[in-house]
């Protein structure tokens, strides 16, 4: 009996040691005294963004089908090892915008995220070829598209086995179509537009009192040959297909874009906006009836949007702004988290940047997360940008992924997945991102430009 008791004690102690190695307390140190906050603020204090010379811009575009001829895993709410049916194909869309000394490309994939491995391989190949291009990445965030693009342990479990062939082909096709979009560029007038659509989004964390950002925003391009393109951003989650479905679909962003292309536009592109904690509401019917109704209704909003023309001669500026992160904080309950070494083994280390692309006084800011529009509304970032003479468009999924960033008031009291399983950065990151964005708004601020109607 003594021997059994001794072995039992060893087992208990070993398990306790393992738990101590794997699990630790959540770091609730005050934000503004933290090393990562101070380092980030210091970087922004010395950061200047150079503007290109003012000139007329040229714009081109291209798109290609990323749906494979063979079945692949799917990415969405639940792991699905293969798709069985294609309701509508999924695409990559690329828009090129250039002026003197500045070549920029906006790339959007009909995927849940923009895969970091694809971004890294595209960037590496462009560098290898000596191309001084700035690429702004995003995704539509459909939960009914392809998986198989993440090599990490959690990636393989949640997104399916890694698909090297598809990843390589997609990288090469993006590189090809970047050049096609550039080759097809024509001088263009540029317009900023926005439309109210608050009635179609709801706050998932607090449906009764939570704030939302429900504006459709984007850019419109009218080229000298009268051809037209449009970029649309919105905050409603594209999760209209039943979660266990094995049907490929780009969800409502595709139907919205299709309706725009049937009503005067030669090319449309959708970028997921401030989509964290925002659900799409107000549309009835079955999965695909809802998708069609949402796409058509939102397209009508876009077509009647308030439009402001940018000056014919503008400067374009761009920057990669690295984000400093504290220790990862993947939660286990209210007070505990997975330790850093275990998080890195499961998912990979936290890394990401803000991608900054200013077209005239319209600032596109890409984030490496599900960024919540509630932060945007709470902190009145729109008004702050307007006061600095700018129009601000924030998007999600810019080629790295660091989980959800939601308004901080939910962190301690909420138990939804956004603030539990999907918050990887810990408390105070809503305030952190807000402070960072406020500083970026002030970079190279100039007097407000007068729109040309």
C-alpha distance (Angstrom), angle and dihedral (degrees) to the residues before:
residue distance angle dihedral
X1 . . .
X2 3.80 . .
X3 3.80 90.0 .
X4 3.81 91.7 50.6
X5 3.78 91.1 47.7
X6 3.79 90.3 50.0
X7 3.80 92.7 51.3
X8 3.80 90.2 45.8
X9 3.80 89.6 53.1
X10 3.81 90.5 50.2
X11 3.80 90.4 51.7
X12 3.80 92.3 49.4
X13 3.79 92.1 48.0
X14 3.81 91.5 47.0
X15 3.78 91.6 50.9
X16 3.80 90.7 47.7
X17 3.80 90.5 50.5
X18 3.81 90.8 48.9
X19 3.80 91.2 50.2
X20 3.81 89.9 49.4
X21 3.81 90.0 51.1
X22 3.80 93.4 48.3
X23 3.79 102.6 37.2
X24 3.79 132.8 47.4
X25 3.81 140.1 160.5
X26 3.79 121.7 -74.2
X27 3.80 111.1 -104.8
X28 3.79 108.0 -118.8
X29 3.80 96.8 170.3
X30 3.82 112.3 148.0
X31 3.79 110.2 -84.4
X32 3.79 100.6 -132.0
X33 3.78 93.4 52.2
X34 3.79 93.4 50.7
X35 3.78 121.0 110.1
X36 3.82 94.6 -127.2
X37 3.83 92.7 52.0
X38 3.79 94.0 48.7
X39 3.79 92.4 45.1
X40 3.82 91.8 49.6
X41 3.81 93.6 47.6
X42 3.79 89.8 48.3
X43 3.79 90.8 52.1
X44 3.80 91.7 50.6
X45 3.81 92.1 47.0
X46 3.80 89.7 61.9
X47 3.80 98.4 34.5
X48 3.78 118.1 110.8
X49 3.76 123.5 179.1
X50 3.77 116.2 -146.5
X51 3.77 119.4 -139.5
X52 3.78 122.7 -142.1
X53 3.77 119.0 -122.5
X54 3.77 113.9 -78.8
X55 3.78 114.2 -98.7
X56 3.78 143.2 134.8
X57 3.80 110.8 -71.2
X58 3.77 127.3 -129.2
X59 3.80 121.5 -146.7
X60 3.80 133.2 -163.8
X61 3.77 137.1 163.9
X62 3.76 145.8 -164.7
X63 3.80 139.0 175.9
X64 3.79 138.4 -168.8
X65 3.79 138.3 -171.3
X66 3.82 114.5 -102.9
X67 3.83 95.1 -175.0
X68 3.82 107.9 118.0
X69 3.81 124.4 -134.3
X70 3.82 88.5 -125.8
X71 3.80 130.9 55.2
X72 3.81 119.6 -90.5
X73 3.81 137.2 178.9
X74 3.80 118.0 -80.5
X75 3.81 130.2 -129.4
X76 3.78 119.5 -141.2
X77 3.77 141.0 92.8
X78 3.81 95.2 -36.5
X79 3.82 133.4 29.1
X80 3.82 111.7 -94.7
X81 3.79 116.7 -180.0
X82 3.80 95.2 -154.6
X83 3.78 144.5 2.2
X84 3.80 119.3 -118.7
X85 3.81 104.1 -171.2
X86 3.80 137.9 26.6
X87 3.79 114.3 -141.6
X88 3.81 92.9 173.6
X89 3.78 129.2 -5.4
X90 3.79 121.3 -108.7
X91 3.80 121.8 -126.4
X92 3.76 147.2 -167.7
X93 3.80 115.1 -131.5
X94 3.79 125.3 -164.6
X95 3.79 130.2 -170.4
X96 3.82 122.0 -169.7
X97 3.79 121.4 -156.0
X98 3.78 121.2 179.5
X99 3.75 142.3 166.6
X100 3.78 132.9 167.4
X101 3.80 107.5 -37.4
X102 3.80 97.0 -7.1
X103 3.84 127.8 94.6
X104 3.80 115.0 -179.1
X105 3.79 134.0 172.6
X106 3.79 132.2 -167.8
X107 3.81 112.5 -154.7
X108 3.80 124.2 -171.6
X109 3.81 128.0 -179.3
X110 3.81 127.2 -160.6
X111 3.81 89.7 -124.1
X112 3.80 136.6 110.2
X113 3.83 89.4 -106.5
X114 3.77 136.8 -0.2
X115 3.82 99.8 -100.6
X116 3.82 112.4 -118.3
X117 3.80 91.3 -143.5
X118 3.82 91.4 56.8
X119 3.80 92.3 47.2
X120 3.81 91.9 48.9
X121 3.81 93.7 47.9
X122 3.81 93.5 47.1
X123 3.81 91.6 48.5
X124 3.81 92.0 46.9
X125 3.80 92.6 50.5
X126 3.81 93.0 47.5
X127 3.81 89.3 51.5
X128 3.80 90.8 47.7
X129 3.81 89.6 52.9
X130 3.82 91.4 49.7
X131 3.81 93.7 -115.4
X132 3.78 112.8 155.5
X133 3.79 93.3 -157.3
X134 3.79 128.1 147.0
X135 3.81 112.2 -142.0
X136 3.80 121.8 -164.4
X137 3.81 109.5 -160.8
X138 3.78 130.9 -159.8
X139 3.81 142.1 143.9
X140 3.79 137.2 -141.0
X141 3.84 91.4 -122.2
X142 3.79 95.9 -134.1
X143 3.81 109.8 170.1
X144 3.81 91.6 -151.7
X145 3.77 102.0 66.3
X146 3.80 140.3 88.4
X147 3.78 128.6 -44.9
X148 3.78 130.4 179.8
X149 3.80 96.0 95.5
X150 3.83 103.6 107.9
X151 3.82 122.9 77.6
X152 3.82 96.7 -167.2
X153 3.80 120.4 107.1
X154 3.80 92.9 -109.9
X155 3.81 89.5 43.0
X156 3.78 92.3 55.8
X157 3.80 92.2 46.0
X158 3.81 95.5 47.4
X159 3.81 102.2 29.8
X160 3.80 102.1 31.3
X161 3.78 133.9 -115.8
X162 3.78 115.9 -23.8
X163 3.83 113.3 -94.6
X164 3.80 106.1 -150.0
X165 3.82 94.8 173.1
X166 3.81 93.8 53.2
X167 3.82 93.2 43.8
X168 3.81 92.4 50.9
X169 3.80 92.9 47.3
X170 3.80 92.3 48.5
X171 3.81 91.2 50.5
X172 3.81 92.3 50.8
X173 3.81 92.3 45.6
X174 3.81 91.5 51.1
X175 3.81 90.2 52.1
X176 3.81 91.1 48.9
X177 3.80 94.4 47.9
X178 3.81 93.5 45.9
X179 3.80 86.4 62.6
X180 3.81 92.2 43.4
X181 3.81 90.9 52.9
X182 3.78 90.0 49.5
X183 3.81 93.3 46.9
X184 3.80 90.6 50.9
X185 3.82 94.5 50.7
X186 3.80 119.5 131.8
X187 3.81 130.7 -178.8
X188 3.78 109.0 -84.3
X189 3.77 145.7 -173.2
X190 3.82 113.7 -130.1
X191 3.79 129.5 -146.5
X192 3.79 134.0 -172.7
X193 3.80 115.2 -144.8
X194 3.79 139.2 178.3
X195 3.80 137.3 178.8
X196 3.80 134.4 -170.9
X197 3.81 115.4 -112.0
X198 3.82 102.2 150.9
X199 3.79 91.8 133.4
X200 3.79 91.0 70.2
X201 3.82 99.3 56.1
X202 3.78 131.2 65.5
X203 3.80 133.2 -171.9
X204 3.82 108.1 -109.0
X205 3.80 92.9 -160.5
X206 3.81 96.2 50.3
X207 3.79 112.5 8.4
X208 3.81 93.4 179.5
X209 3.80 104.5 44.1
X210 3.80 107.1 8.8
X211 3.79 118.5 114.0
X212 3.81 122.0 -121.5
X213 3.76 137.6 -168.3
X214 3.78 105.5 -136.5
X215 3.79 102.6 166.9
X216 3.75 122.6 126.1
X217 3.80 107.4 -139.6
X218 3.74 136.9 175.9
X219 3.77 152.8 115.2
X220 3.77 130.4 -79.9
X221 3.80 124.7 -157.0
X222 3.81 126.3 -160.2
X223 3.78 112.0 -172.7
X224 3.79 127.2 -153.4
X225 3.81 90.1 -104.3
X226 3.86 88.2 57.5
X227 3.82 93.8 -110.3
X228 3.80 114.3 138.2
X229 3.81 138.3 -150.5
X230 3.78 132.4 -175.8
X231 3.80 137.1 -163.5
X232 3.81 117.0 -154.9
X233 3.81 128.7 -167.8
X234 3.81 126.8 -174.8
X235 3.79 138.5 163.0
X236 3.82 103.1 -134.6
X237 3.81 114.4 113.5
X238 3.86 113.3 -116.6
X239 3.82 94.6 -135.0
X240 3.78 101.0 125.3
X241 3.80 98.3 122.6
X242 3.81 115.6 86.2
X243 3.81 108.0 -92.9
X244 3.81 96.8 -121.3
X245 3.80 93.2 46.6
X246 3.81 118.4 123.8
X247 3.81 92.5 -157.1
X248 3.81 119.2 119.1
X249 3.80 113.2 -131.8
X250 3.80 137.3 151.8
X251 3.85 88.0 -143.7
X252 3.80 123.3 -147.3
X253 3.85 97.1 -25.3
X254 3.82 87.4 68.4
X255 3.81 95.4 48.3
X256 3.80 90.2 45.9
X257 3.81 90.5 51.9
X258 3.82 92.1 44.4
X259 3.80 91.3 53.5
X260 3.79 91.0 50.2
X261 3.81 90.5 50.1
X262 3.81 89.2 52.2
X263 3.79 91.3 51.0
X264 3.77 108.1 55.0
X265 3.81 105.9 -54.2
X266 3.79 124.7 107.0
X267 3.79 93.5 -163.5
X268 3.78 134.5 21.6
X269 3.79 133.2 -174.1
X270 3.82 131.8 -173.9
X271 3.81 124.9 -154.2
X272 3.81 121.0 -170.9
X273 3.78 106.5 -114.1
X274 3.80 129.0 -161.7
X275 3.75 90.8 -31.9
X276 3.82 102.6 156.4
X277 3.84 111.6 119.7
X278 3.83 92.3 -3.5
X279 3.80 119.5 119.6
X280 3.81 126.9 -170.2
X281 3.82 113.0 -115.5
X282 3.79 140.7 168.9
X283 3.79 101.4 59.3
X284 3.80 122.9 108.7
X285 3.79 133.9 -160.8
X286 3.77 137.5 56.1
X287 3.81 122.1 -34.1
X288 3.78 97.4 -81.9
X289 3.80 95.0 33.9
X290 3.81 87.2 57.7
X291 3.78 91.0 47.9
X292 3.81 92.4 50.9
X293 3.80 93.2 46.2
X294 3.80 92.3 48.1
X295 3.80 93.4 47.8
X296 3.79 93.8 48.9
X297 3.81 95.5 44.1
X298 3.80 94.1 47.6
X299 3.82 91.4 45.0
X300 3.81 88.6 55.9
X301 3.80 88.6 52.8
X302 3.81 90.3 51.1
X303 3.80 93.1 48.0
X304 3.82 91.0 54.3
X305 3.82 95.1 41.6
X306 3.78 125.3 132.9
X307 3.82 107.2 -98.7
X308 3.81 129.3 -157.8
X309 3.78 121.5 -171.0
X310 3.77 119.0 -136.9
X311 3.81 119.2 -137.3
X312 3.80 113.5 -83.1
X313 3.80 91.4 -119.3
X314 3.81 113.2 51.0
X315 3.77 140.4 155.7
X316 3.79 123.3 -123.3
X317 3.78 123.7 -151.5
X318 3.78 133.8 -179.8
X319 3.78 140.5 -178.7
X320 3.78 143.6 175.1
X321 3.80 106.5 -135.3
X322 3.84 111.7 -167.7
X323 3.81 115.5 -140.9
X324 3.79 119.7 -136.3
X325 3.81 111.7 -138.0
X326 3.76 129.7 -164.8
X327 3.81 119.5 -139.9
X328 3.81 115.5 -46.4
X329 3.81 113.5 -96.7
X330 3.79 110.1 -162.7
X331 3.80 99.9 171.0
X332 3.76 129.9 -127.4
X333 3.78 102.4 -174.3
X334 3.78 125.4 -39.1
X335 3.80 100.5 -48.5
X336 3.80 108.6 22.2
X337 3.79 136.2 70.9
X338 3.79 140.8 -175.8
X339 3.79 109.2 -92.5
X340 3.79 119.4 -109.1
X341 3.81 98.3 -105.9
X342 3.80 91.5 50.9
X343 3.82 92.3 47.0
X344 3.80 90.3 51.0
X345 3.79 90.5 51.1
X346 3.80 92.9 48.9
X347 3.80 101.8 40.2
X348 3.79 110.4 -0.9
X349 3.79 130.9 -105.0
X350 3.79 120.3 -52.5
X351 3.78 110.1 -98.3
X352 3.75 134.0 150.3
X353 3.76 146.9 127.8
X354 3.75 141.8 -145.3
X355 3.79 112.5 -111.6
X356 3.78 112.3 -145.1
X357 3.79 122.1 -162.6
X358 3.80 117.8 168.5
X359 3.80 115.4 -170.4
X360 3.75 102.2 -171.8
X361 3.80 102.9 -49.9
X362 3.80 94.6 -25.2
X363 3.81 108.7 103.9
X364 3.80 119.4 -159.5
X365 3.79 110.1 -164.5
X366 3.81 117.7 -170.7
X367 3.82 120.1 -158.6
X368 3.84 129.8 -160.4
X369 3.80 95.3 -131.0
X370 3.79 148.0 42.0
X371 3.81 92.5 -70.5
X372 3.80 114.8 -160.8
X373 3.79 121.7 -127.5
X374 3.80 87.5 -150.8
X375 3.82 88.5 74.6
X376 3.81 88.7 50.8
X377 3.82 91.2 51.2
X378 3.82 96.5 40.5
X379 3.79 94.5 49.8
X380 3.82 93.8 40.1
X381 3.78 91.6 -129.3
X382 3.81 90.6 162.8
X383 3.81 91.6 59.2
X384 3.80 92.3 45.1
X385 3.81 90.3 52.4
X386 3.80 91.8 48.0
X387 3.81 90.3 50.7
X388 3.82 87.8 54.7
X389 3.80 90.2 51.7
X390 3.80 94.5 -104.6
X391 3.78 141.5 117.7
X392 3.81 111.6 -139.2
X393 3.81 125.1 -151.5
X394 3.83 115.3 179.3
X395 3.80 120.1 -166.0
X396 3.81 134.9 -176.6
X397 3.83 134.8 -133.1
X398 3.81 102.1 37.7
X399 3.79 96.4 170.5
X400 3.80 104.2 -67.6
X401 3.79 126.4 64.8
X402 3.81 126.8 -145.7
X403 3.80 100.6 163.8
X404 3.80 129.9 -107.3
X405 3.80 124.6 -20.8
X406 3.80 108.4 -164.1
X407 3.80 135.5 162.7
X408 3.80 108.9 -65.2
X409 3.80 97.8 -125.8
X410 3.81 90.4 77.8
X411 3.79 97.1 54.7
X412 3.80 98.0 83.8
X413 3.79 100.7 29.8
X414 3.80 103.2 33.5
X415 3.79 127.1 85.7
X416 3.80 99.6 -177.3
X417 3.79 118.8 122.4
X418 3.84 92.1 -106.3
X419 3.82 90.8 67.4
X420 3.79 97.6 30.6
X421 3.81 118.6 36.0
X422 3.81 96.6 11.5
X423 3.81 101.2 44.5
X424 3.80 104.3 89.3
X425 3.81 98.7 164.3
X426 3.81 104.2 57.1
X427 3.80 135.4 -134.1
X428 3.82 124.1 -19.6
X429 3.80 96.9 28.8
X430 3.79 92.0 118.4
X431 3.80 87.8 59.9
X432 3.81 90.6 41.3
X433 3.80 94.3 54.9
X434 3.79 90.7 42.6
X435 3.82 92.5 53.9
X436 3.81 90.8 46.7
X437 3.81 92.9 49.9
X438 3.81 91.7 47.8
X439 3.81 89.7 55.7
X440 3.79 91.7 47.1
X441 3.81 90.7 51.5
X442 3.79 88.5 58.7
X443 3.81 94.5 51.0
X444 3.79 110.4 116.2
X445 3.80 89.9 -14.2
X446 3.76 113.5 -172.3
X447 3.80 134.3 -177.4
X448 3.79 114.7 -72.1
X449 3.78 113.9 -85.5
X450 3.75 119.2 -125.5
X451 3.81 110.5 -122.2
X452 3.79 118.6 -127.5
X453 3.79 110.0 -136.3
